[in-house]
Amino acid sequence: MRNDFVWFSIISTLIVCGLGYFFSPFLWLFIILVPILLLGYYDMFQTKHSIRRVFPILGRVRYWMEWLRPKIYQYFVESDIDGRPFARTDRNIIYQRAKKETDTTPFGTQLNVYEEGYEWMNHSIAAKNFDDLNNDPRIIIGGKDCKQPYNASRYNISAMSFGSLSQNAIRAMNAGAKIGNFAHNTGEGGVSSYHLQEGGDLIYQIGTGYFGCRAEDGNFFG
């Protein structure tokens, strides 16, 4: 390509000079040709970008396309819901709210509300009376041969050990578990003194619960 550019520069110069010899206004073409040739020879002799050095002038097209690519993709290729990290539909809502314009769109949505990972909650059009609902659904853990079955709530605090949380967080979650009448899983760190201060029900981490779950007399908490 370097040799091609050199031949292009020689031939184009001779053509413009030849045309200008017979009709002088053609010499004005040098206003366009000379900057292109100078830029091409600069690309040939610079040492910073190998692509421009090997492909004078044409090598610059790559950088122009890299600059244009996000714009072309955003406006001509990408759909309104495919953008990352925020789709165009989300950005439009932000723009509309910032301008205090209407941010609702009628006639449904472009999103696939049936795909995995898309969850939502709707108001029931036939809501049940609150007093008729089971406000504390529970599950019995343990079969008929279990001597100490556990009546577990369906809503519990997942395992997060004291090593991952502060003492205030442990106390707050355990107090919430007591108010909600559900269990607080202590996690692999076992039972700390902060787990015991609020009186909430505790579940020790299954599998590694032997670590840190014994009282001073050596027996398990229970």
Stockholm file with secondary structure:
# STOCKHOLM 1.0

chainA/1-222         MRNDFVWFSIISTLIVCGLGYFFSPFLWLFIILVPILLLGYYDMFQTKHSIRRVFPILGRVRYWMEWLRPKIYQYFVESDIDGRPFARTDRNIIYQRAKKETDTTPFGTQLNVYEEGYEWMNHSIAAKNFDDLNNDPRIIIGGKDCKQPYNASRYNISAMSFGSLSQNAIRAMNAGAKIGNFAHNTGEGGVSSYHLQEGGDLIYQIGTGYFGCRAEDGNFFG
#=GR chainA/1-222 SS CHHHHHHHHHHHHHHHHHHHHHSGGGGGGHHHHHHHHHHHHHHHHCSSCHHHHHSTTHHHHHHHHHHHHHHHIIIIISCTTCCSSSCHHHHHHHHHHHTTCCCCCCSCCSSCTTSTTCCCCCCCTTCCCGGGSCSSCEEEESCTTCSSCEEEESCCBCCCCGGGSCHHHHHHHHHHHHHHTCEEECCTTCCCGGGGSSCCEEECCTTTTTTTCBCTTSSBCC
#=GC SS_cons         CHHHHHHHHHHHHHHHHHHHHHSGGGGGGHHHHHHHHHHHHHHHHCSSCHHHHHSTTHHHHHHHHHHHHHHHIIIIISCTTCCSSSCHHHHHHHHHHHTTCCCCCCSCCSSCTTSTTCCCCCCCTTCCCGGGSCSSCEEEESCTTCSSCEEEESCCBCCCCGGGSCHHHHHHHHHHHHHHTCEEECCTTCCCGGGGSSCCEEECCTTTTTTTCBCTTSSBCC
//
